[in-house]
């Protein structure tokens, strides 16, 4: 485990900005001759909104052609008054209702192109069996069926009336182009400015430092929906923890332990950390010796982003991940991280543990530098501008 001094950061969430301020940004951009893109999202959340809306607007600000702002469903009645200033509209993982339908119809009548941005395989009911199986969802009552049929159907309806799709990787893009018969563009997830600022501080602190006290394996997808992902690695973790008494498993978030790990948890070999905001999380990732990102390797997981890799690489923490479509295309095995199929986790983690006195400088540096080049917000601007140009003109 690495002992790090906490990097101070502004605790206020940067997207908590008034409507007048956000709409003013659009008018000022138009006045300066920029094209404008407006993102519409239901309400602020801790993951999709940040990556698919806020981060996009931050990266766009560095370009020469476009400027962007964001608005929410409860502001939809205010937006028609400003429609003339919107060149392109993108709805982020939204669900159908009459308010958004009315706005989309109004925008399209005014010759505005409306795109739908989605980062998950939850846009078609035919995938429901795979989704609930992967997420270990209990579908034994009508309430569950009503929720999931409603959730997916409302997303599907909004995707259908859009002019095109934007998503996170090629695997998902190919599926959506075939299923929805719409043009699909790819803009990957990436790191924003506050994440990079604090992460770089922790990365620099770890240079030349030694891991001391316990050896900590970090798991940072600690929500109930990831229980099957966790179970794919849990048996091998159990054997490893039982063999080496100074190994600790750190879980950030909420995760119900399988019965066979309860004894280890009672022995405080499993450390629980509450869910963290996206900045505080980086310190918890930086402190651990290795980050694990296990997945049930199926079509649903292949649609997922590689953020569990780049959030760790940016703070100098090695990642071991399932060789899903996205991880295989972002991690070079044994060069910038490790790819582990079932049966390979134990040996990989044991080898890293046995060599814990050696900070894996070469792998860590290559992963860090690669993720800056590929996932820093300021290196996304040109690509996002290209995609917005295509979406606007086609």
BELJO-V623025 format. One record per backbone hydrogen bond with DSSP energy under -0.5 kcal/mol. NH is the residue of the N-H (numbers start at 0). CO is the residue of the C=O. If there is no record, write none. Layout:
NH:CO
NH:CO
This chain:
1:286
3:1
7:5
15:12
16:14
21:17
22:18
23:19
24:20
25:21
26:22
27:23
28:24
29:25
30:26
31:27
32:29
33:28
34:64
36:66
37:87
38:36
38:68
39:89
40:70
50:46
51:47
52:48
53:48
54:49
56:52
57:53
58:54
59:55
60:56
61:58
62:59
66:34
68:36
70:38
72:40
72:41
73:41
74:71
75:72
77:74
78:74
78:75
79:75
80:77
81:78
82:79
84:81
85:82
86:35
86:84
87:35
88:112
89:37
90:114
91:39
91:89
92:90
92:116
95:153
100:96
101:97
102:98
103:99
104:100
105:101
106:102
107:103
108:104
109:105
110:107
111:106
112:86
114:88
114:112
115:163
116:90
116:114
117:115
117:165
121:119
126:123
127:124
130:126
131:127
132:128
133:129
134:130
135:132
136:131
138:136
144:140
145:141
146:142
147:143
148:144
149:145
150:146
151:147
152:148
153:149
154:150
155:151
156:152
157:153
158:154
159:155
160:156
161:157
161:158
162:113
163:113
164:182
165:115
166:184
172:168
173:169
174:170
175:171
176:172
177:173
178:174
179:175
180:176
184:164
186:166
186:184
190:374
195:191
196:192
197:193
198:194
199:195
200:196
201:197
202:198
203:199
204:200
205:201
206:202
206:203
208:205
211:0
214:245
215:213
216:214
216:247
217:215
217:289
218:249
219:291
221:251
222:220
225:222
226:223
229:225
230:226
231:227
231:228
232:229
233:229
234:230
235:232
236:232
237:233
238:234
239:235
240:236
241:237
242:238
243:239
244:242
246:243
247:214
248:268
249:216
249:247
250:248
250:270
251:218
251:249
252:250
252:272
253:221
254:252
256:254
260:257
261:258
264:260
265:261
266:262
267:264
268:263
269:263
270:248
270:268
272:250
280:276
281:278
282:278
282:279
283:279
284:280
285:281
286:282
287:283
287:284
288:215
289:215
290:317
291:217
292:319
296:294
297:295
301:297
302:298
302:299
303:300
308:305
309:305
310:306
311:308
312:308
313:309
314:311
315:312
316:311
317:288
319:290
320:337
321:292
323:321
327:323
328:324
329:326
330:326
331:329
332:330
333:336
334:331
335:331
336:331
337:318
339:320
339:337
343:340
347:343
348:344
349:345
350:346
351:347
352:348
353:349
354:350
355:352
357:354
358:356
359:357
360:358
363:359
364:360
365:361
366:362
367:363
368:364
369:365
370:366
371:367
372:368
373:369
374:370
375:371
376:190
378:375
379:376
380:376
383:379
384:380
385:381
386:382
387:383
388:384
389:385
390:386
391:387
392:388
393:389
